[in-house]
Amino acid sequence: TGKVRYVVRDFPLPMHRQAFKAAEAARCAADQGKFWEMHAQLFHNQGALEVEALTRYAEALGLDLPKFQQCLQEGRHAEAIRRDLEEGRRAGVRGTPTFFLGFLESEGTRVKVQKVIVGAQPYTAFKEAIESLLAAPKQ
């Protein structure tokens, strides 16, 4: 309907040793148009995120393996992930998942946050929050 925009930011938690490289793998897959497919692989295989496993997932998705491996080895997206981490810290993120709901500010690049949902919540929590924001007068 165009009423909601979903934006993903990386926030690999330091306690998860392989989380940063997994975030890189998702971005490397995105370079080949397969972000969400890799995201699903990573989510379903959270206990197996070493580089060899990431390569297996890329192969299963039909990615160009040499390009994918070069992207991972070079750390092509590492700086962008570090920026996401810092932005998340400044916004008060302490764990994942964390969702910020609000409205785009007038310049259309930042969100004026109205509500924060922390943790894995049921669909109804999001439905109620989004519906209440859409029904409320814009500030």
N, C-alpha and C positions, 0 to 999 in steps of 0.2 A: 504493500500500500504506500510505501515511501514515508511512512510516519516514524519509522525507527531506523536508526543506523547503528550497526554493530561494529565496533572497532576493537581489535585485539592488540594488546601490548604485552611484551615479554616481561616476565618477572620470575626468572629461575631462582629458586630459593637456594642459598648456599649450603644448606644441610643436605641437599640432594646433589651428590658429587657429579652426576652426569647431566644434570638439568640444563646447564649452560650450553653444552654441546648439542643437546637435543633441541634447544631453541634455535641454534644455528642450523641444524638439519631441517627444521620446518621452514626456515627462511630460504635455505638453499633449494628446497623442493618448490617453494613459491616462485623462485626464479624460473622454474619450468612449468608453472601453472598448476602445481599440485600441493598447495599449502594444506588445505583441509584434509586431503587424503593422507598426507604425512601426519598431520595433527591427530587423526583417528588412529593411525598406527602407533604413535607414541603413547596416546592415552590408553590404548588397549594392551600395551606392552611396557608398562611403567617400570617393571622390574628388569627390563633388558634394554638399556639405553647406551651401552658401550658403542664405540665407533663401528665395530664390525656389525653389530645389530642394525645400526642406522643405515649402513650400506645395504644390508639385506632388505630392509624396508624400502629403500629407494629402488632397488632392483625389482621388488615385487610390484611397485607402482609404475614400472616401465620408464623410470627416469634415465636420462643419459648419465650413466655411472661415472665416466671420467669427469664430466662437468660437475656433477654432484660432489665427488670426492675432492676435486680441486677446490671447490667452494669451501668445503669443510676444513681442508688442510690449511688454506690461506686465512681462515677466520674472517672471510669476506664480510660477514654481518655482525661480528663481535662488537664493534663500536656502537652500532645502532642498538644492540641489545643492552649494552651498558648504559646508553642514554635512556632507554625505557626503564631500566632498573632505577636510575637516579630520579627520573620523573615520578615513578611510582612511590619511591621513598618520600619525596617532597609532598606527594598527595596523601601520605599517611598509610600506604599499603603496608601491611605486616605479614600477609599470607595470601595464598591463592586458593580458590579464585576470589577476586574482589571486583565488583561491578559498580561503576559510577553511572547514574542515570540523571539526565538533565536535558538542557536545551543548548543548541549552538548559540554562542554569543553573536552579536551583530556582524562581526568580520567573518564568521563562519569557520574559524579554525580552532576555537576552544569551546569546551563545554562548561556551561554554568551548572555545576552539580547541585541537584535538588535532593538526591537520595543515594545512599550507598548500601549495597547488599554484599555481605561478606559470607563466604563459604558456599558449599553446594546446597542450594535451596530448591524447593520444588517449583514446578512450573507456575503454580498458583501465586507464589510470592512475586514472581516477575510480572505476571499478568496483572495482578492488583496494583503493583507499583507503577507500571507503564500506563495502565488505564487511568489511574488517579492523576498522573502527570499530564496526560493528554486532555483530561477534563478540566484541569485547573486553569485559571486565567494566567497567561504568560506574564512574568514579571520583568 
